[in-house]
Amino acid sequence: VMMWMNARCCWEGFQTNDTQCQNIDECATGNFTCPDNSTCTDLEGSYTCTCDPGFSGNRSLCLDINECSLGLIQCPNFSNCINMVGSSVCECWEGYQGNSTTCEDINECLHNSTCGDHSTCVNTNGSYLCLCDPGFSSFSDVCVDIDECSDNELGELCTNGTCMNAVGSYYCECNKGFRSNVTECVDVDECSDSLNSSVCQIHSTCVNIPGSYLCPCHEGFAGNGSWCKDVDECVALTTPCHPLAQCHNTPGSFVCVCIEGFMSVGTLCVDIDECLQADGQCHSAATCINYVGSFKCSCNHADSLTFIYVFSVCGVASILTGFDAIFQIKSDILNNHLAC
């Protein structure tokens, strides 16, 4: 805007070029006074000072606006608002990465060098853990081997054997008769069919015991565990059988056989009453008389029974009865003939 006035009549903020008054751009000429953190803006015949973005105040002072404390900035989760001169930024927490709109967890375990030897990296929100592998413990941020064999807290290891430490573990050197399943010694069942069913000899039974086995002989046999032979009970026992029986040895046992005229009833030998069995096969003119272990056929008396006697003279058969029979019997006896 130009004003047609003489040099003595130009308003403040204008200057004459001898013919007219022109606006003076104080911002361009540097003929202005603005506070720090502000910008000069030329006006017609004057100028103004405007605080820069992030600052507030007046023409004499522009102060930084703390957007973080005033809540002017909304930062994403897992970040902090950081005020800066004239501005602010959202800075992700340690262990997170992103921008002003999002912060995501950094998986430090994707790098093999994150944790040391004998440890496992476990990612957590914003951080990570280095957990020592089994058999190791942390010492000054280093995983060192645990000597399980000398660790009193673990108690006695490898019963029936010797504990041997190894890197990250241990193993058992077992005594004879035991086998190792790495962390303990277990008994070897020598009597198991899967190992050796013939570990014991014939006439014996395999009996497993911790660390070994026994071969006791069967009943009726005796030996030293390596062999078993039959025991003759008829000789070894004082009275193996009833007094009226005979002892007969058998493999691993014995039997008792009653003598003739007796029969077995349990462990006893009792008399057989032969007269109850077809009258002892005696003659019809005789009476069966039982004795202990035997019997007798006794001829009947003539005064109470009728005798019948059959004999042969010169090939001719004759039959006598009564007293005639008795006299003939006596005659035959005297002459050595068979009589009743």
Backbone torsions as a table, in degrees:
resi	resn	phi	psi	omega
1	VAL	NA	129.6	178.6
2	MET	-112.0	141.9	177.7
3	MET	-118.5	133.1	-177.8
4	TRP	-90.3	85.0	-179.7
5	MET	-135.6	161.1	178.2
6	ASN	-77.7	172.2	-172.9
7	ALA	-63.6	-26.2	-178.3
8	ARG	-83.6	-5.7	-173.0
9	CYS	-114.6	5.9	180.0
10	CYS	-70.7	139.6	178.9
11	TRP	-70.9	163.8	177.0
12	GLU	-63.1	133.9	-178.6
13	GLY	97.2	1.0	176.8
14	PHE	-126.3	161.1	177.0
15	GLN	-141.6	153.3	-176.1
16	THR	-93.9	149.7	170.8
17	ASN	-115.7	31.5	-179.8
18	ASP	81.9	-24.9	-178.1
19	THR	-117.8	-24.6	-177.9
20	GLN	-153.1	166.9	179.1
21	CYS	-100.5	125.1	179.7
22	GLN	-113.0	148.8	179.1
23	ASN	-65.5	137.9	176.8
24	ILE	-94.4	122.1	177.7
25	ASP	-85.9	89.5	-178.1
26	GLU	-61.0	-31.9	-178.7
27	CYS	-68.0	-33.6	-179.1
28	ALA	-79.9	-34.4	-177.9
29	THR	-85.4	-12.0	-178.9
30	GLY	80.0	12.0	-179.1
31	ASN	-93.9	62.2	-179.6
32	PHE	-147.0	162.7	177.9
33	THR	-129.1	105.7	177.3
34	CYS	-123.3	148.3	178.5
35	PRO	-71.9	166.9	175.3
36	ASP	-59.9	154.0	176.8
37	ASN	63.4	35.7	176.5
38	SER	-139.9	168.5	-178.2
39	THR	-127.1	134.4	178.2
40	CYS	-80.7	131.9	178.0
41	THR	-124.2	121.8	-177.2
42	ASP	-72.4	140.3	175.3
43	LEU	-124.8	166.2	177.7
44	GLU	-67.4	108.7	178.9
45	GLY	80.4	5.0	-179.0
46	SER	-163.3	-160.5	176.2
47	TYR	-157.3	167.8	177.0
48	THR	-137.4	157.0	178.2
49	CYS	-111.3	119.8	-179.5
50	THR	-111.6	124.5	179.2
51	CYS	-59.9	140.3	178.7
52	ASP	-65.4	160.6	176.0
53	PRO	-57.5	135.7	-177.9
54	GLY	93.5	0.4	178.5
55	PHE	-129.9	155.4	175.1
56	SER	-142.8	153.0	179.9
57	GLY	160.7	-145.8	-179.8
58	ASN	-134.8	-165.9	-175.8
59	ARG	-68.0	-15.6	-177.7
60	SER	-103.0	-15.9	-175.3
61	LEU	-157.8	131.0	174.3
62	CYS	-123.0	116.1	-177.7
63	LEU	-106.2	148.6	179.4
64	ASP	-63.6	137.3	174.9
65	ILE	-90.1	124.4	177.2
66	ASN	-87.7	89.7	-178.0
67	GLU	-61.0	-29.3	-177.6
68	CYS	-68.2	-46.1	-177.6
69	SER	-75.0	-25.8	179.5
70	LEU	-86.4	-5.1	179.0
71	GLY	72.6	24.6	-179.4
72	LEU	-81.2	-14.1	-178.9
73	ILE	-116.4	130.2	176.7
74	GLN	-105.5	101.0	-179.4
75	CYS	-86.5	153.5	179.8
76	PRO	-73.1	169.8	176.6
77	ASN	-58.8	154.0	177.8
78	PHE	62.7	35.7	177.8
79	SER	-146.3	164.1	177.7
80	ASN	-122.3	143.7	175.0
81	CYS	-83.8	125.4	-179.9
82	ILE	-113.7	115.3	178.0
83	ASN	-76.5	139.1	177.4
84	MET	-129.6	166.6	-178.7
85	VAL	-65.4	111.1	178.5
86	GLY	82.2	2.2	-177.5
87	SER	-162.2	-169.3	175.9
88	SER	-159.5	156.1	178.5
89	VAL	-134.6	157.4	174.0
90	CYS	-102.4	115.3	-176.9
91	GLU	-107.2	121.1	-179.8
92	CYS	-63.0	148.4	177.4
93	TRP	-64.0	162.2	175.1
94	GLU	-62.0	134.1	-176.7
95	GLY	93.8	-1.3	177.8
96	TYR	-126.4	157.9	177.6
97	GLN	-144.3	153.1	179.4
98	GLY	163.0	-148.8	-178.6
99	ASN	-135.1	-158.4	-175.8
100	SER	-73.3	-9.2	-177.0
101	THR	-109.3	-22.1	-178.3
102	THR	-154.3	147.5	174.5
103	CYS	-131.2	123.8	-177.6
104	GLU	-116.9	150.0	-179.2
105	ASP	-63.3	140.0	174.5
106	ILE	-92.1	122.9	177.8
107	ASN	-85.2	92.5	-178.1
108	GLU	-65.7	-20.4	-175.9
109	CYS	-74.8	-7.7	177.0
110	LEU	-70.0	-16.4	178.3
111	HIS	-99.1	121.6	-175.9
112	ASN	-63.5	-19.8	-176.1
113	SER	-89.9	4.5	-176.6
114	THR	-63.4	-46.9	-179.2
115	CYS	-110.6	158.9	-177.9
116	GLY	-80.6	-173.2	179.9
117	ASP	-65.1	151.7	175.7
118	HIS	60.8	32.6	177.6
119	SER	-141.5	163.4	-179.2
120	THR	-124.0	131.2	179.6
121	CYS	-82.6	130.5	177.5
122	VAL	-122.9	115.4	-178.5
123	ASN	-74.0	140.3	175.0
124	THR	-130.6	169.6	179.7
125	ASN	-64.8	110.3	177.1
126	GLY	81.0	3.2	-178.4
127	SER	-160.3	-159.0	178.7
128	TYR	-162.4	164.5	177.3
129	LEU	-126.0	147.2	173.3
130	CYS	-113.5	101.5	-177.7
131	LEU	-95.9	129.2	179.7
132	CYS	-64.8	141.7	178.2
133	ASP	-65.8	158.1	175.5
134	PRO	-54.5	136.1	-178.4
135	GLY	93.1	1.0	179.5
136	PHE	-130.9	154.8	176.7
137	SER	-134.3	155.5	-176.1
138	SER	-82.7	131.6	176.9
139	PHE	-143.3	111.4	-178.0
140	SER	54.2	48.5	178.1
141	ASP	62.8	18.6	176.3
142	VAL	-125.3	139.5	178.9
143	CYS	-90.0	118.3	-177.4
144	VAL	-115.1	152.3	-177.9
145	ASP	-64.3	139.3	174.3
146	ILE	-92.5	126.5	175.3
147	ASP	-86.3	89.1	-176.8
148	GLU	-59.6	-30.1	-175.6
149	CYS	-67.6	-24.4	-179.0
150	SER	-112.2	8.1	-179.7
151	ASP	-87.3	108.2	-177.5
152	ASN	-64.4	-26.5	-179.0
153	GLU	-67.0	-23.6	-179.6
154	LEU	-84.6	-8.6	-179.4
155	GLY	74.4	-166.8	-178.3
156	GLU	-77.8	125.0	177.8
157	LEU	-107.2	155.8	175.0
158	CYS	57.9	51.6	172.4
159	THR	-57.5	138.4	-175.3
160	ASN	68.1	30.3	177.8
161	GLY	-170.9	-169.9	-179.5
162	THR	-119.8	129.9	179.2
163	CYS	-78.2	130.0	179.3
164	MET	-122.2	119.9	-179.5
165	ASN	-73.8	144.8	175.7
166	ALA	-136.8	166.7	-178.0
167	VAL	-65.8	112.9	178.3
168	GLY	80.6	2.6	-177.2
169	SER	-165.0	-160.6	175.3
170	TYR	-158.5	166.1	176.1
171	TYR	-143.2	166.8	-175.1
172	CYS	-113.5	128.1	168.6
173	GLU	-95.4	108.2	-169.2
174	CYS	-87.1	152.3	175.3
175	ASN	-69.6	165.5	178.3
176	LYS	-59.3	137.0	-178.7
177	GLY	91.6	-0.8	178.0
178	PHE	-128.6	154.9	176.9
179	ARG	-127.7	154.5	-176.1
180	SER	-95.8	135.9	167.9
181	ASN	-109.3	33.7	178.3
182	VAL	86.9	-55.3	-173.1
183	THR	-104.1	-3.9	177.0
184	GLU	-158.3	163.5	179.1
185	CYS	-104.5	124.0	-179.9
186	VAL	-114.0	148.7	-177.2
187	ASP	-64.3	139.5	172.8
188	VAL	-88.3	120.1	179.1
189	ASP	-85.1	91.3	-178.6
190	GLU	-62.7	-21.0	-177.1
191	CYS	-85.3	-5.5	-179.1
192	SER	-66.1	138.8	179.5
193	ASP	-60.5	-28.7	-178.2
194	SER	-71.4	-16.9	179.8
195	LEU	-98.3	-62.9	-177.6
196	ASN	-166.7	101.2	-177.2
197	SER	-73.5	-13.8	-178.2
198	SER	-106.9	27.9	-179.2
199	VAL	-64.2	-29.1	177.1
200	CYS	-104.9	157.2	-177.9
201	GLN	-79.7	171.7	178.8
202	ILE	-61.0	149.3	-178.6
203	HIS	69.1	24.8	176.4
204	SER	-142.0	164.6	-179.3
205	THR	-123.2	134.1	178.5
206	CYS	-79.1	127.3	178.7
207	VAL	-123.0	115.1	-178.9
208	ASN	-76.4	138.3	173.1
209	ILE	-132.9	158.6	-177.8
210	PRO	-54.4	117.2	176.8
211	GLY	82.3	-1.6	-178.2
212	SER	-163.3	-159.7	177.8
213	TYR	-158.7	163.9	178.0
214	LEU	-125.8	155.0	176.9
215	CYS	-125.5	72.1	178.9
216	PRO	-69.3	138.7	-179.9
217	CYS	-70.1	151.0	176.4
218	HIS	-64.2	161.9	176.7
219	GLU	-60.6	133.1	-177.8
220	GLY	94.0	-0.4	176.9
221	PHE	-128.2	157.4	179.0
222	ALA	-141.2	148.9	179.2
223	GLY	-176.9	-167.0	-176.8
224	ASN	-112.7	15.5	-178.6
225	GLY	97.5	-26.0	177.0
226	SER	-96.1	-24.9	177.4
227	TRP	-148.1	155.0	178.4
228	CYS	-135.9	129.1	178.1
229	LYS	-122.9	156.6	-176.7
230	ASP	-63.7	138.8	174.2
231	VAL	-93.0	124.0	176.9
232	ASP	-82.7	92.1	-177.2
233	GLU	-61.7	-26.9	-179.6
234	CYS	-64.8	-22.7	178.3
235	VAL	-101.7	-39.6	-174.1
236	ALA	-73.1	-31.6	-177.5
237	LEU	-92.1	144.7	-178.8
238	THR	-68.3	-51.2	178.4
239	THR	-133.0	78.2	-177.9
240	PRO	-69.4	-27.8	-175.0
241	CYS	-128.1	169.7	174.0
242	HIS	-62.2	148.5	-178.6
243	PRO	-56.7	-24.8	-178.3
244	LEU	-99.1	23.3	179.8
245	ALA	-130.2	158.2	176.5
246	GLN	-108.2	134.9	-178.7
247	CYS	-86.7	133.0	176.7
248	HIS	-126.5	117.8	-179.3
249	ASN	-72.6	142.3	174.4
250	THR	-132.3	161.6	179.7
251	PRO	-58.8	113.5	177.9
252	GLY	80.8	1.4	-178.2
253	SER	-162.0	-159.6	177.1
254	PHE	-161.8	161.8	176.3
255	VAL	-129.2	151.5	177.7
256	CYS	-112.5	121.1	-178.6
257	VAL	-111.4	120.3	-179.7
258	CYS	-65.7	146.0	-180.0
259	ILE	-69.9	166.0	-176.6
260	GLU	-58.8	135.3	-179.9
261	GLY	97.8	-3.9	179.0
262	PHE	-130.2	154.2	177.0
263	MET	-128.8	155.7	-174.6
264	SER	-85.1	130.3	172.7
265	VAL	-129.7	95.0	-173.8
266	GLY	69.3	-124.1	178.1
267	THR	-95.9	3.6	-176.7
268	LEU	-102.7	158.6	171.7
269	CYS	-116.6	116.6	-176.9
270	VAL	-113.9	151.0	-177.7
271	ASP	-61.6	139.8	173.7
272	ILE	-90.7	123.1	177.3
273	ASP	-85.8	89.4	-176.7
274	GLU	-61.3	-25.1	-178.0
275	CYS	-68.1	-17.3	176.6
276	LEU	-82.8	-11.5	-178.8
277	GLN	-105.7	91.1	179.5
278	ALA	57.2	37.4	176.3
279	ASP	57.2	32.5	176.7
280	GLY	66.6	17.0	-177.5
281	GLN	58.5	27.9	178.6
282	CYS	-76.6	161.1	176.6
283	HIS	-63.1	151.8	-178.2
284	SER	-65.5	-18.3	179.2
285	ALA	-98.5	17.4	-179.9
286	ALA	-129.7	162.9	179.8
287	THR	-114.5	132.7	178.6
288	CYS	-81.1	126.9	177.9
289	ILE	-119.5	119.0	-178.1
290	ASN	-81.0	140.0	173.3
291	TYR	-125.7	163.9	177.6
292	VAL	-65.5	110.1	178.7
293	GLY	86.5	1.0	-178.9
294	SER	-162.1	-166.5	176.8
295	PHE	-159.5	171.7	-178.5
296	LYS	-143.0	140.0	173.7
297	CYS	-99.3	114.4	-176.4
298	SER	-110.7	127.1	-179.9
299	CYS	-64.4	145.3	-178.3
300	ASN	-75.0	158.8	178.2
301	HIS	-78.6	146.8	-174.8
302	ALA	-70.4	-29.0	-176.3
303	ASP	-78.0	-7.4	-179.4
304	SER	-121.2	-15.2	-177.5
305	LEU	-133.6	156.3	175.5
306	THR	-92.0	121.8	-179.3
307	PHE	-93.1	141.3	173.9
308	ILE	-123.9	124.0	-175.9
309	TYR	-126.8	124.4	179.2
310	VAL	-108.8	125.6	178.4
311	PHE	-142.5	170.4	-176.7
312	SER	-129.0	131.0	175.4
313	VAL	-124.2	119.9	-179.2
314	CYS	53.8	36.2	175.8
315	GLY	84.4	2.5	180.0
316	VAL	-107.2	123.4	-177.7
317	ALA	-77.9	140.3	177.7
318	SER	-133.1	150.8	180.0
319	ILE	-124.1	126.4	177.6
320	LEU	-121.0	150.1	177.7
321	THR	-134.0	164.9	175.8
322	GLY	63.7	-141.7	-177.0
323	PHE	-68.1	-27.3	175.6
324	ASP	-59.9	-40.2	178.9
325	ALA	-64.9	-40.9	-179.0
326	ILE	-63.2	-46.1	179.5
327	PHE	-62.4	-37.4	-179.8
328	GLN	-69.3	-37.2	177.9
329	ILE	-62.3	-46.3	179.4
330	LYS	-60.4	-41.4	-179.8
331	SER	-62.4	-42.4	-179.3
332	ASP	-66.7	-35.1	178.7
333	ILE	-65.4	-42.6	179.6
334	LEU	-64.8	-32.1	-179.5
335	ASN	-93.0	15.3	177.1
336	ASN	66.2	25.3	172.2
337	HIS	-85.8	152.7	-179.7
338	LEU	-67.7	131.2	178.1
339	ALA	-124.7	170.3	-179.7
340	CYS	-66.4	NA	NA
